[in-house]
Every structure is written in structure tokens, then in C-alpha cells.
Amino acid sequence: MIPPWVTTLSIVLGLSAEHVHAALREALRQELVERVDETYRFVHDRVRESAYSLIPEGQRPPAHLRIGRLLVKHTPPEKQEENIFDIVHQLNRGVALIDSLDERKQLAELNLIAGRRAKASAAYASACVYLSAGMALLDESEWTSRYALAFSLRLERAECEFLTGGLDTTDRLIVELVRRGASTIDLSAAYHIKVLLHILRSEYSQAVASALDCLRLFGVDLPAHPTWDQVQAEYELVWRNLNGRPIEELIDLPLMTDPELQAAMRLLSALSDAAYNTDLNLFCLQQCLTVNLSVRNGMSGGSAHAFSYFGLVLGPVFHRYIDGYRFGKLACDLVEKHGFFAYRAKVQFPMALLAIWTQPIEAAVAVNEAVHRTAIETGDLTYACYSAVQSVAYALLRNDSLEVMWRESETALEFARRAKFRDVADGIVSQQRFIATMQGRTASLSTFSGAGFDEAAFEAQFAGDRMAAMICAHRAGAPTGPTAGQGFRRSWVRPARGSGWSALAPGSSTSASPEMTTTPRTVHSVLSSTRDRLERSSVTATMA
């Protein structure tokens, strides 16, 4: 069998395989190329670059175009995607010489295939290059004659720009996609990215408004601030729909087949994180509603996400911790059974929190580590950041040494800042200041300030639409502020004086700031457990 690369050279050079070998013999003798496993390659990139420089610049575009056209002509359709990068690499370098509208459209389609394949390999920057090249090949008229191609190129690029930190470009593309979207399904895809962008920018109210606006196109009308009676009614409907069936049997329900309902489920999934940070009632109502839609209409990736968050709600809100864990386990099993891999990190993240209530801490740590790996592999930037901040929280819960906690926080903070997720980054900074205080590296026990950190200036950033859980966790751990009375940290170090903690406990009658009433009590559970562990540690004894 002739190796594929020999076939390619034969096509390009117009030579037989035997003549290709003969042509390379002298280059092989002079050690300009080497033969490895039936193939040849340049011995170094500089050799390749030198060889390329011998071609006059004016001859390069025509040569690339000729090679690209030959590759397109001689590549069977079923092999085209396999060889897409070689084909597009050549044609894009000769694109200025392409005058035919049909050929330009064909190259735009090839760039879309290349962009999607690069995206699937997590090569998001490369995907942006291909998708941008494809967009440049189409003009305004293509929105009428080739709508699907024009929309897909922009949608895929918006997702990849988001994943590489090109947030302004993402914003511009979303505006165009929302304006041009010709169907509810297309609009929901654009709104999905829009919601994620709002969340990354800490614009939670805008994220909720965008999601709810789009959901209404599918006949799903949710209030931004539902009453508890509305939540309770939807919650009771969950158990009526189950009708006595064991939670585990839901895995046997059929898959959802309605494409519009699938699109709505994906948007409901994106709404979860924004709702969590704006209104507890909305968060609970949304999970109950999504579970009910799934039980009635079949399973989707959004169903698995809803089951996991519904499990998270069941414990602290409805006091059904074991059932909560069972729903979380169901969600994980659904992902594996149906291949909902894009939702794996989203499902695993609540599962780690559920494990805190029902499993040893090591189980939660292991799941959170899996969340981070999976989120990076699947391009789930939001949950990669969430798992980063949780890694520090779990280090606290596990009673790791302060030095280990600090190193964990440094890694997490670098990741969050690269992702431009401000709220997560600030949450990690808050964790670092607590660790620094426990190490005796702040000005005093009663302040986070010190070593160039100004606590008052840091807290001044919390005005506006910031992450409620982050602010709650910071103020729970800070020595001053409106939520902790005598100071939560003093109660850790000197438990006998610990009147501050009572102000943070679930169900406390002590006045609390608004963000503490809009966030599920997961934060309080984690912090309470952390306090108990640290009180038993030598760290507390040393600082007392």
C-alpha cells in the first residue's frame, strides 16, 4: 500500500511513487530530510523554512493555489475532513487569486470544516483563524443566498473567541447573530453564548434577562423573581410526575427528540449559573421546571445538568440530602449512557458539592479534579474556573497545610485571570487573604490588609452586579463588614468569642446582607465545615 503522503506528493508533483522516492534520495543523503516509519520529514523547521524561501514570493500564492486545487480534486469526499488542514492551508495561501464565487463559497465551507475540527481538538486559536478566513470569503449577499454557512461561521467563531479571551470580538459577533438569526433554534444558539459572556463579565442580571427573553420564544415564560409559592408548586409537581418511581429508573426514559425543546433545554442550562447569583427562588424554580420538562419529554444534556443541580437544591433547601445525592448520581450516569460529554463538567461540579454532604471529603476533591480536566477538554471555560476556585475551598476543608493551600490558590488565580473571569479571580484573592491571615502575613488578625493588599479598596469593587456567592464567602471570612458582627475570623481563632458565626448560620434571625439571602446555603455548609476542621488543627492553636 502506498503511504498517503506519497500519494499526495505524487498528485502535486505529477510523479509516480517510485519517482517520488528517487527525487528525495539526494535530500535524504545530504540529511536535509529523514525517513521515519515509511514517511519523510525535514530534519528541522529551519531547513523547511530555508527551502520555502528559495521560492520567489510572487510564485508562492499560485503554487499554493495549484496544490490546493489538486488536493481538492483528488481527495474523495469521505476523506476530505481527514485531510482538511492540508487542503485549507494551501488554498488559503492562494485565496487572493480566487475569482470564482462558487470556488470562494467552497473554500468558505472548507474553512468551516477546518474550524470545527480544530475546535473539537481544543485548538481554539487555530479555529478562529480558519473561521475568520471563511467569513472573509463571503459578502453581504451571502446572508440571503448562503445563510446557513454565513451564520455557522460566525457562531463557531463567537464560541472560539469566547474560549480564547476575545470577548469584544465575541460581543460584536453575538450582536450580528441575534440580529440575523432566522429561526428560534439559531437565535437560541446565539443567546446561549450571550448568556455565557454576561456571566463571565459578572453581568448576572443581564444574563438572566437575555435567557428569559429567548426562552419566551419557545413558550417557556419564567419570572425573574418568582415567589416561593411558585417554587413549591413546581417542586411538588416533580414528585407527582415521578409517581412513586425510584429516582434511578429515570435513566431508562427515552431521549428528547424535539429540536426546539432541545434548544430551550440548552438555554435553561446556561441560565442556571446566572440564576444562582441573582435569585434563589428563580434558581430553584428553574431546576424543578427543567426536571419536569425532562420527565415528560425525554432526556437531553440539559436534563442531566438540571438533575445534578436539582440534587444540590434538595439538600439545603428541602432537607432531602440522600435524594439529592441520588439525583446527582443519576445525572452522571445519564452523561455516560448517552454521551452528553459537553455537559460532563457541568454535571460533575454539583456532584462534588453533593459529595460534601454524603461522602468523605476525598470524594469531593477527586470529583472536582475531574471537573477541571473535563472542562478544559470540552471547552467549558465557566466550569473550569468554578472548579479552580473550589480546589482551594476543598484544600481548606481537607485541612491541607497552609503552604499547600497557597500554592493551590496561586495556580487557580492564574487560570481565572487568563480566562478573564473577574468574580472567580476575586473569590480566589479572598481565599488567599484568609490563608495569609492564618499564616500571620497580614497587618493584624483583625484585617486582611497587609503586604500591599488594601481590604477596603478590594471590597469597594463589590458594588453592582457581582457574584453573590463570592461576596458572601468573602464577607463570611473577612474580619469586618456588614455580615459578621464581631468578625468571623476571630470566631475561628478564638471559638469562645465566636458570636460572629451565628450571623452566618442558615436560618439565623440576625440581619444579613442581600447577597446572603439570594445564594443557596452551599457556601455556609462549606465554611461551617471548614471552621470545624480548622478549630481542631494546630494552625488555630498557633494563632490563638
C-alpha positions in Angstrom: 0.0 0.0 0.0 1.3 3.5 -0.9 1.5 5.7 2.1 -0.9 8.7 1.9 1.8 11.3 2.0 3.4 9.6 -1.1 0.1 9.8 -2.8 -0.1 13.5 -2.0 3.3 14.2 -3.4 2.6 12.1 -6.5 -0.5 14.2 -7.1 1.3 17.5 -6.5 4.4 16.7 -8.5 2.7 14.6 -11.2 5.1 11.7 -10.4 4.7 8.0 -9.6 5.5 6.8 -6.1 8.8 5.3 -7.3 9.8 8.7 -8.8 8.9 10.5 -5.6 11.3 8.2 -3.7 14.0 8.8 -6.3 13.5 12.6 -6.1 14.0 12.6 -2.4 17.1 10.3 -2.4 19.6 13.1 -2.7 17.9 15.2 0.0 18.0 12.2 2.3 21.7 11.6 1.6 22.5 15.2 2.5 20.4 14.9 5.7 18.0 17.6 4.7 15.2 15.2 5.2 14.8 12.0 7.2 12.8 8.8 6.7 10.7 7.8 9.7 8.1 4.9 9.6 7.6 5.0 5.8 7.4 8.8 5.6 9.9 11.7 5.1 10.2 14.9 7.0 12.5 17.9 7.2 15.2 17.3 9.8 14.4 20.8 11.3 11.9 23.6 10.8 14.7 25.9 9.7 15.5 23.6 6.8 11.9 23.7 5.8 11.9 27.5 6.1 15.1 27.7 4.0 13.7 25.5 1.3 10.5 27.6 1.2 12.5 30.8 1.0 14.0 29.6 -2.3 10.6 30.0 -4.0 10.2 33.6 -5.2 7.5 35.4 -3.3 5.5 36.1 -6.4 5.3 32.5 -7.2 4.1 31.3 -3.8 0.4 32.1 -4.0 -0.1 30.5 -7.4 1.9 27.4 -6.3 -0.3 27.1 -3.1 -3.5 27.5 -5.1 -2.4 24.9 -7.7 -1.5 22.4 -4.9 -4.8 23.1 -3.0 -6.9 22.6 -6.1 -5.1 19.3 -6.9 -5.8 18.1 -3.4 -9.5 19.0 -3.6 -9.8 17.3 -6.9 -8.1 14.1 -5.9 -9.4 13.7 -2.3 -12.5 11.5 -2.1 -15.4 13.2 -0.3 -15.2 10.7 2.5 -11.5 11.5 3.1 -11.9 15.3 2.8 -12.3 16.0 6.5 -9.4 13.8 7.3 -7.1 15.9 5.1 -8.9 19.2 5.6 -6.0 21.1 7.2 -3.6 20.3 4.3 -6.2 21.4 1.8 -7.2 24.6 3.5 -3.6 25.5 4.3 -2.8 25.5 0.6 -5.9 27.2 -0.6 -5.9 30.0 2.0 -2.4 31.0 0.9 -3.6 31.4 -2.6 -7.0 32.9 -1.8 -6.3 36.3 -3.4 -6.2 34.6 -6.8 -9.6 33.0 -6.5 -12.2 35.0 -8.5 -14.9 32.4 -8.9 -17.8 32.9 -6.5 -18.5 29.2 -6.4 -14.9 28.4 -5.5 -14.9 31.1 -2.8 -18.0 29.6 -1.4 -16.5 26.1 -1.5 -13.4 27.4 0.3 -15.5 29.1 3.0 -17.2 25.7 3.6 -13.8 24.0 3.8 -12.7 26.6 6.4 -15.8 25.9 8.4 -15.0 22.2 8.4 -11.4 23.0 9.5 -12.6 25.4 12.1 -14.9 22.9 13.6 -12.3 20.2 13.6 -9.7 22.5 15.3 -12.3 23.4 17.9 -13.1 19.8 18.5 -9.4 19.3 19.3 -9.4 22.3 21.7 -7.2 24.3 19.2 -9.5 27.3 19.6 -7.0 29.9 18.4 -6.4 28.0 15.2 -10.1 27.5 14.8 -10.6 31.3 15.0 -8.1 31.7 12.1 -10.0 29.2 9.9 -13.4 30.6 10.7 -12.2 34.2 10.2 -10.8 33.2 6.8 -14.1 31.6 5.9 -16.1 34.8 6.9 -13.8 36.9 4.7 -14.7 34.9 1.7 -18.4 35.8 1.9 -20.0 39.2 1.2 -23.3 40.7 2.4 -25.4 38.9 -0.2 -24.4 35.6 1.2 -26.7 36.2 4.2 -29.5 35.6 1.6 -28.1 33.0 -0.7 -25.9 31.1 1.8 -27.5 31.9 5.2 -26.6 28.6 6.9 -22.9 29.0 6.0 -22.7 32.7 7.0 -24.4 32.0 10.3 -22.4 28.9 11.2 -19.1 30.6 10.5 -19.9 33.5 12.9 -21.5 31.2 15.5 -18.5 28.9 15.7 -16.1 31.8 15.7 -18.0 33.5 18.5 -17.7 30.4 20.6 -13.9 30.1 19.9 -13.3 33.8 20.5 -15.0 33.4 23.8 -12.8 30.5 24.7 -9.6 32.4 23.8 -10.4 35.6 25.6 -11.5 37.6 22.6 -14.5 38.9 24.5 -15.0 42.1 22.5 -15.0 40.2 19.2 -17.4 37.7 20.8 -19.7 40.6 21.7 -19.7 42.0 18.2 -20.4 38.6 16.6 -23.3 38.0 19.0 -24.9 41.3 18.1 -24.8 40.3 14.5 -26.0 36.8 15.1 -29.0 37.9 17.2 -29.9 40.5 14.5 -29.6 37.9 11.7 -30.9 34.8 13.3 -33.7 33.4 11.2 -35.1 30.7 13.5 -35.7 30.2 17.2 -33.1 27.4 17.2 -30.4 29.7 15.6 -31.4 32.6 18.0 -31.1 30.3 21.0 -27.5 29.3 19.9 -26.6 33.0 19.8 -28.3 33.8 23.1 -26.5 30.8 24.7 -23.1 32.4 24.0 -24.5 35.8 25.0 -25.6 34.5 28.4 -22.2 32.9 29.0 -20.5 36.2 28.1 -22.6 38.1 30.6 -21.7 35.6 33.3 -18.0 35.8 32.6 -18.3 39.6 32.8 -20.3 39.4 36.1 -23.4 40.8 34.4 -25.8 38.3 36.1 -29.0 40.3 35.8 -28.3 40.9 32.1 -27.6 37.2 31.7 -31.0 36.3 33.3 -32.8 38.9 31.2 -31.3 37.6 28.0 -32.0 33.9 28.8 -35.6 34.6 29.8 -36.2 36.7 26.7 -35.1 33.9 24.4 -36.9 31.2 26.4 -40.2 33.1 25.7 -39.6 32.3 22.0 -40.1 28.7 23.0 -43.2 29.3 25.1 -41.2 29.0 28.4 -42.2 32.0 30.5 -40.3 32.3 33.8 -40.4 35.3 36.1 -37.0 36.8 37.0 -38.1 36.9 40.7 -40.7 34.1 41.4 -42.4 33.7 44.7 -41.7 30.8 47.0 -45.2 29.5 46.3 -44.4 29.2 42.6 -41.3 27.3 43.5 -43.2 25.0 45.9 -45.8 24.2 43.3 -43.2 23.2 40.7 -41.3 21.2 43.2 -44.4 19.2 44.2 -45.1 18.6 40.5 -41.7 16.9 40.3 -42.8 14.2 42.7 -46.2 13.8 41.1 -44.5 13.3 37.8 -42.3 10.7 39.3 -45.4 9.0 40.6 -43.6 6.7 43.0 -40.8 5.6 40.6 -37.4 5.3 42.1 -35.1 8.1 41.0 -32.6 5.7 39.5 -35.3 4.4 37.0 -35.3 7.8 35.2 -32.2 6.7 33.4 -34.4 4.5 31.2 -36.5 7.4 29.9 -36.2 7.9 26.1 -34.1 10.7 24.6 -35.7 14.1 23.8 -36.3 14.4 20.1 -37.9 17.8 19.6 -35.1 20.1 18.3 -36.8 23.3 19.6 -37.2 21.8 23.1 -33.6 20.6 23.0 -32.5 24.2 22.2 -34.7 25.5 25.1 -33.1 23.0 27.4 -29.6 24.1 26.5 -30.6 27.7 27.3 -32.1 26.7 30.6 -28.8 25.0 31.4 -27.0 28.3 30.7 -29.4 30.2 32.9 -28.5 28.1 36.0 -25.3 30.0 36.8 -26.9 33.4 36.4 -30.0 32.5 38.4 -27.8 31.1 41.2 -26.3 34.6 41.5 -29.4 36.7 41.3 -32.4 34.9 42.9 -32.6 31.7 44.9 -36.2 31.2 44.0 -35.5 31.5 40.3 -32.7 29.0 40.6 -34.9 26.5 42.4 -37.9 27.1 40.1 -35.7 26.6 37.0 -34.3 23.3 38.2 -37.7 22.0 39.1 -39.2 23.1 35.8 -36.3 21.6 33.8 -36.7 18.3 35.6 -40.4 18.2 34.9 -39.8 19.0 31.2 -37.3 16.1 31.0 -39.6 13.6 32.7 -42.4 14.5 30.3 -40.4 14.9 27.1 -37.2 12.8 27.4 -33.6 13.2 28.3 -31.0 15.6 26.9 -27.7 17.0 28.1 -29.7 19.9 29.7 -31.7 17.2 31.6 -28.5 15.8 33.2 -27.4 19.3 34.2 -30.8 20.0 35.8 -30.9 16.7 37.7 -27.5 17.5 39.2 -28.5 21.0 40.3 -31.9 19.8 41.5 -29.9 17.3 43.7 -27.9 20.3 45.0 -31.2 22.1 45.9 -32.8 19.1 47.5 -30.4 19.0 50.4 -30.0 22.5 51.9 -33.4 23.8 50.6 -35.7 20.8 51.0 -33.7 18.8 53.5 -33.5 15.6 51.3 -29.8 15.1 51.2 -29.8 11.4 50.3 -32.3 12.0 47.5 -30.1 14.9 46.4 -27.1 12.6 46.0 -29.2 10.1 44.1 -30.2 12.7 41.6 -26.6 13.8 41.2 -25.6 10.2 40.6 -28.4 9.8 38.1 -27.1 12.9 36.2 -23.6 11.4 36.0 -25.0 8.1 34.7 -27.0 9.9 32.1 -23.9 11.6 30.7 -22.1 8.4 30.4 -25.0 6.4 29.0 -26.0 8.9 26.3 -22.6 10.6 25.6 -23.6 14.0 26.8 -19.9 14.8 27.2 -20.3 18.6 26.7 -22.3 18.5 30.0 -19.9 16.3 31.9 -18.1 19.1 33.8 -21.4 20.9 34.4 -22.8 17.7 36.0 -19.7 16.7 37.9 -19.4 20.1 39.6 -22.6 19.9 41.6 -21.8 16.3 42.3 -18.7 17.3 44.1 -20.7 19.7 46.3 -23.3 16.9 46.9 -20.4 14.6 48.0 -19.5 17.0 50.8 -22.9 16.2 52.5 -22.8 12.4 52.0 -19.2 11.2 51.3 -15.7 11.7 52.7 -14.0 14.9 51.6 -11.6 13.0 49.4 -14.5 12.0 47.2 -15.4 15.7 46.6 -11.8 16.5 45.9 -11.5 13.7 43.3 -14.7 14.8 41.5 -13.6 18.4 41.5 -10.3 17.5 39.9 -12.2 15.6 37.3 -14.4 18.6 36.7 -11.3 20.8 35.9 -9.8 18.2 33.5 -13.1 17.6 31.7 -14.0 21.3 31.4 -10.7 22.1 29.8 -11.0 19.1 27.4 -14.6 20.1 26.4 -14.0 23.9 26.2 -16.3 24.6 29.2 -14.5 27.8 30.4 -17.0 28.7 33.0 -16.9 25.4 34.9 -13.1 25.2 34.5 -13.0 28.4 36.5 -15.6 27.3 39.1 -13.5 24.1 39.7 -10.4 26.2 40.1 -11.9 28.3 43.0 -13.4 25.1 44.6 -10.0 23.4 44.6 -8.8 26.0 47.1 -12.0 25.6 49.2 -11.5 21.8 49.2 -7.9 22.2 50.3 -9.3 24.2 53.3 -11.8 21.5 54.0 -9.3 18.8 53.8 -7.1 20.7 56.3 -4.1 20.8 53.9 -1.1 22.7 55.1 -1.2 26.5 54.6 1.7 26.3 52.2 -0.1 23.7 50.0 -3.3 25.8 50.1 -1.3 28.9 49.0 0.3 27.0 46.0 -3.2 25.7 45.0 -4.6 29.3 45.2 -1.7 30.7 43.0 -2.4 28.1 40.3 -6.2 28.7 40.4 -5.8 32.5 40.4 -3.5 32.4 37.3 -6.1 30.3 35.5 -9.0 32.6 36.4 -7.2 35.7 35.3 -6.2 34.2 32.0 -9.9 33.3 31.5 -10.8 36.9 32.4 -13.4 35.7 34.9 -13.3 38.5 37.4 -15.6 37.2 40.1 -13.8 33.8 40.3 -10.4 35.6 40.4 -11.6 37.9 43.2 -13.0 34.9 45.1 -9.6 33.3 45.0 -7.9 36.5 46.1 -10.3 36.5 49.1 -9.3 32.9 49.9 -5.6 33.9 49.7 -6.1 36.7 52.2 -7.6 34.2 54.6 -4.7 31.9 54.1 -2.3 34.8 54.6 -4.0 35.8 57.8 -3.7 32.3 59.1 0.0 32.4 58.3 0.4 35.7 60.1 1.2 37.7 57.0 -1.5 40.4 57.4 -1.2 43.6 59.4 -3.1 42.0 62.2 -5.6 39.3 63.0 -8.5 41.7 62.5 -7.8 42.7 58.9 -7.0 41.2 55.5 -4.8 44.2 54.7 -1.1 43.9 54.6 1.8 43.2 52.1 0.4 45.7 49.6 -3.3 44.5 49.9 -5.9 47.1 50.8 -9.0 45.3 52.2 -11.3 48.4 51.9 -10.3 49.0 48.3 -10.9 45.4 47.4 -14.4 45.4 49.0 -15.2 48.6 47.2 -15.3 46.6 44.0 -18.3 44.6 45.2 -20.8 47.3 44.2 -23.1 46.4 41.3 -23.9 43.1 39.7 -21.2 40.9 41.2 -21.3 37.2 42.1 -23.4 36.8 45.3 -21.6 33.6 46.3 -18.2 35.2 46.0 -19.2 38.2 48.1 -21.0 36.0 50.7 -17.9 33.8 51.1 -15.6 36.8 51.3 -17.7 38.5 54.0 -18.1 35.3 55.9 -14.3 35.0 56.1 -13.5 38.7 56.5 -12.9 40.2 59.9 -15.1 43.2 59.2 -18.1 44.1 57.1 -21.9 44.1 57.5 -22.4 40.4 57.8 -20.2 39.0 60.5 -20.9 41.0 63.7 -17.7 40.6 65.8 -15.9 39.1 62.9 -16.0 35.6 61.6 -12.2 35.1 61.6 -12.0 35.9 65.3 -14.6 33.2 65.9 -12.4 30.7 64.2 -9.2 31.6 66.1 -11.0 32.1 69.4 -14.1 30.0 69.4 -15.1 31.0 72.9 -15.8 34.5 71.5 -17.4 33.2 68.3 -20.6 35.2 68.3 -19.9 36.2 64.7 -20.7 32.8 63.2 -24.3 32.8 64.4 -25.0 35.7 62.0 -24.0 33.5 59.1 -25.8 30.3 60.0 -28.7 29.2 57.8 -32.0 30.3 59.4 -30.3 32.9 61.6 -32.5 35.8 62.6 -29.5 38.1 62.6 -29.6 40.7 59.8 -27.6 39.7 56.7 -26.7 41.5 53.5 -28.8 40.9 50.4 -26.4 38.6 48.7 -26.6 36.1 51.6 -30.4 35.7 51.0 -30.1 35.1 47.3 -27.4 32.4 47.4 -28.1 28.7 48.2 -26.6 27.7 51.5 -23.9 25.6 50.0 -21.4 28.3 50.9 -22.4 28.2 54.5 -22.2 24.5 54.6 -18.6 24.6 53.2 -17.5 27.4 55.5 -19.0 25.8 58.6 -17.3 22.5 57.9 -14.0 24.4 57.3 -14.3 26.1 60.6 -14.9 22.8 62.4 -11.8 21.2 60.8 -9.5 24.2 61.4 -10.5 24.5 65.0 -9.1 21.0 65.5 -5.9 21.9 63.7 -2.6 23.1 65.1 -3.0 26.2 62.9 -5.7 27.5 65.2 -3.7 26.7 68.3 -0.7 28.6 67.0 -2.7 31.7 66.1 -4.7 31.8 69.3 
